[in-house]
Amino acid sequence: SLVGSEMCIRDSFDFDSAMLTGDAAQTVETVVANAPICGWRSFSITGHTDQAGTDVYNIGLSQARADAVAAAMASRGVPGSAMTITAQGESNPRVPLPDGTRSPQNRRVEISVN
C-alpha cells in the first residue's frame, strides 16, 4: 500500500519465506513505474519479520526479504546505487505481539522514497 513517501509490502510473505507473492510484485511494479513520474531517485528498503523465531534468525530472514525486493526493483531498472537495504528483524513490528507469535501483518518490507 502507498502512504506518502513510504510503501509497505505487507501480508506478502509466507511464514519463514523471502519469496515475493503476486501482491508484493505488484507493489514493486507500482513503485518502479511511479519513480520517474514522482521524481524518486533513492529508495530505502527495510525488511521485517514477525516475532516467531530467534532474533538472529529473524535478522537474516528480514535481510533476505529486503534483498528480494531490491532484486525485483533492480530487474525492473532501478540501479543498485539508488537503493539502501537494511534489516530490522522483529525489532520494529507494525502490530506489537508477544514473542513467538506468527503474524502476517509483521512480515513485510517497507520502501521509503526520496
N, C-alpha and C positions, 0 to 999 in steps of 0.2 A: 504494500500500500504506500502511496506517496503522501508525505506530510511535510510541507515546506521544503526545506533543503535536505531532508532525510527520507530515504526509502527504507522500508523494512521488509525483508523477505522472511515472513514468519509462517508457522504451521506448514513449512515446506520441506522439512527434513524428517525422515523417518527416524525412529529411535536408533541410536548408535550408527548413524549414517551421515555421510557428507555428500551423497548424490543429490543433485538438484532435481526437484519434481517439475512437472509441467508449469505449475504456478510460479515457481522460482524462476524458471527460464523466461517466462513471460514478463516478470518484473525486470529482469536483466535486460531484456529486449526493449522495454519501455524506457529504462534509464539511458541506454545507449542511443536510442532513436531521438530522445529529447535533449541529449547533451549539446549538440550543435545549436539547436533552436534556443536553448536556455543559456547558452554561453558557459556551460560547465566544463571546466578544464582539469579539475583534480577531484579524486574520489578517495574517500576514506572508507575502507571495507573492514567491518568488525564482526567476527564470529562469536557466537554464544551457544551454550548448551543448557539443558535442564539440570536439575540437581541430582540426577541419578549418576552414579559412578564417582570415582575419586577425582579430587581437584586436578591432579597431574594428568589423568586420562582426559578429563574434560577440556583442559587447555589444548591438548593435541587435537581433539575432535573439533573444537571450535576453530582452530587454525586450519584444519582440513576443509571445513565448511567455507571459511573466508577465502581460502585458496581456490576452491571450486568456483565460487562466484567470480573471483578475479580472472580465472582461466576462461570462463564463459564470456566475460566482458572483453578480454584480450582477443578471443576468437572472433569477436564482432568489431574489432578495430581499435579498441581503447589501448593506448600504449601503456606498457608496464610502468614507465616512468611517471605516469599520471595517477597511479594507484598506490596508496599506503595501506598495508594489510596488517591487521592486528587480531589477537585472540583474547577473549576475556573469560573463556570457560563458563563456569556457573556463577561468577562473582557479581554479575550485574543483571539479575533476572528481570524480565518485564513483569512477571507475576511472582512475587515472593512466596515460596512454599518451603516446607520442611526439607532438610537434606534427605536425599534418597528418592525424592518424588520425580516420577516421569511426567513431563509437562510439555505438550506440543507447542504451547504459546512461547515457551522459552527457547525452543530450538529455532534459532534464527540467525540471519546475517543482516546487519544494518549498513546501509550505504549512505554516507553523507557526501554532499557535493558542494563544490565551490567554483 
